[in-house]
Structures are given as structure tokens and as C-alpha cells.
Amino acid sequence: MLSETHLENYADVLWWGLTTARRKRFRKNDIVQIRFHTAAVRLAEILYRKLIERGLNPVVRLMLTADMERSFYRMSSERQIVFIPRGRRFSPGG
């Protein structure tokens, strides 16, 4: 398990990666999506706080667990496979 200091540093590295990979600078009120698995909740909380502090609008999406994904791909009908919830561009990842 990572310490709070490690998680803070990890979140800083994630921010660095976002800003380095993006051609334009982030501006106040830009939207940033945070997608994470349950094991990374604390890291997502820290990153969320850091984005809020920078004046950004984080959108949080919890990803499916491995069991949920197995159920989806093993048991879904064709209609369920192609279903996209309102407000989402793709599915099923959360």
C-alpha cells in the first residue's frame, strides 16, 4: 500500500503527464475525466482535489470490476452489448 505522500506524488506525476501530453494549456473550468478502479479510490480523491484547486471541473467515473466485465461479456444480449447510456460516448467501461 502506498503512503499518502506517495499518492500525492503519484497524483502530481499524473497531472504532469496530462499537461505534457496536451498541446493546449488547461484553462479554468476545463473538464477532466478521472476513470479509476476501486483499488485506486484514494488516488482518485487526491487527484480530484488537485484538479479542483486548479479551477478545473473533474468528472469522476468508476470503472467496472473484473467480475462485472466478465458478466457483461459472457451474459449480455446483442442489444445489451451495443447499448450506450445517455451522456456517454462509449460503453461499458464506466
N, C-alpha and C positions, 0 to 999 in steps of 0.2 A: 504494500500500500504506500502511496506517495504522501509525503508530508504536505501541509498547507503551503509551505514555502516552495516546494517542488511544483505543486499545482499552480501557484501564482506565476512561477517562471514559465511553466508549460503554456499557460494562457497567454503570456507575453509573446512567446515564440509563435503561437497560433496567429496572434494579431500581426506580428512581423510578417508571417507567411502571407496573410491576406493582403497586407499593404504592398508587399513586394510583387505579388502575382498580378495585382490590378494596375492597369495603365493609368487610370484617373485616380486622384486622391479621394478618399472618403470625405464627405461633407456632412454637416449636421443634418439630422433627420433621414439619412440614407438608411435603407433596410438591409439587415444582415441576418441570414438564416443560420441558426445553430441546430444541427442534426446530431443526435448522440444516442448511444445505447445506455441502458440503465446503469451499467458499471461506471459510466462517466458523468453521473449527475453532479457531483461536486465540482468537477472541472467546468461543466456547462454553467453552473451557478456563478463561478468566478468569472468566466468569460462574459457572461450576461452582464454582470456588474461593471466590468471594464468597458463594455460597449455602451452601456447606459451613461457611464461617466464621460464618454467621448461624444455624447449627444446623438448617438445612433439609435435606431429602432430595431432591436433584436426580435426575431420571430423564432420561437422555440418549437422544435419538432422531435419528439421521442421516436426513435426507430423501433421497428418490430423486433421482438426477441427471436431467437433461433427457433423456438417451438412454434411461434406464430407464423413464421415464414414457412416452416415445414407443413403446417396445417393448410396454409394458403395454397401452396403449390401442389400438395397431394389431394386436396379435397374440393378445391374451387371448381365451380362450373365454368363454362366458357364465358358466360355473362359476368360472372364474378371476376374472372381474370382481366377482362377489359374495362371493368368499372373504374371510373375516376371520380372521386368525391368532388363536390363543388368547391372551387377555390384552389384546387390542386392541378398541376400540370401533368403529373405522372403519379403512378401508384406502383407498388403497395408500400414502399419504404417508410412512410410516416411523415 
